[in-house]
C-alpha cells in the first residue's frame, strides 16, 4: 500500500476487491428484500388440523 499526503492509498487490486464486496453486499440486500415476508403474513393464526388429529 502506498502512502500519500492524507494517508494510505489502496492499490488497484484492493480497490477492485472493495468494489466487488460492495456489489455483493448490494446483491444480498436486494435478494433479502425480495424474499422478505410481510409481518401480516407470518402473524396470522392458521389452524393445524394434523396436530388436532393426533390429539384424539
Secondary structure by P-SEA (a helix, b strand, c coil): cccccccccccaaaaaaaaaaaaaaaaaaaaaaaaccccccccbbbbcaaaaaaac
